[in-house]
Amino acid sequence: MHSPELQAQIALWRQKAADGSMSLDDWKVVVIALRGGRLAAAASSTSGTRKRAMKEIQRADDLLGELERL
């Protein structure tokens, strides 16, 4: 579950994405913020689930790299 502050920020990001005003820096912040929650989930998960989550987290790094190449 996301904190009230993060939920409010997500709502703002959704609005900016809908009206086309998201910048590259905004997208980086989104990926980092949402990735932070995944890191916390990975740390508390079982071994098998943790390995799958870490694969997903590595893909987030790829996404940040793709954003920087735009």
N, C-alpha and C positions, 0 to 999 in steps of 0.2 A: 504494500500500500504506500502511495506517495504522500509526502507531507502536504499540508495545506498550501505552503509556499510554492512547492514544486507544481502542485495542481494548478495554481494560479498562473505560474510561468508557462506551463504547457498550454493553457487556454490562450495566452498571449501569442505563443508560437503558432498555434493553429490559426489564429486570426491573421497573423502576418503571412503565413503560408497561403491562406485563402486569398488574400488581397495582393499577393505577389511581392511583398516588401521584405522578404527574408534575405539577408545578406549572407555571404559565405561565412563571415564570422558568427552570425546567428546560428547557422547550421552546425558549426564546430561546437558551439556552446551546447546545443541540443544533444549532439552525440555524446559529448563528455558527461553531461548531466544524467542522461539516461543510462550511459555505460556505468556510472557510479553505482546505480541501483543494482545492476547486474553483477558487479564485483561483490557487493554485499551478499547477494543471493548465492553466488558461487562459493563464498567462504563458509556459508552455513549449510550447504547442501551435502548430500552423501558423496562418496568417492566417485561412483559412476556418473552421477548427475553433474558433479563438479567438473569432470573431464569434458562432458558435452558442453557445459556452460563456458568453460575456458576456450573451446573452439569458437563459440559464438563471440566471445570477447575479442579474440584475435581478429575476427572479421570486422569488428568495429574499428580496429586500427587501420585495416585496409580501407574502410569507408572514409576515415579522416584523410588518408593519403589521396584517395580519389578526389575529395573536395579540394585539397590543396592544388591538384593539377588542373582544376577548372580555370 
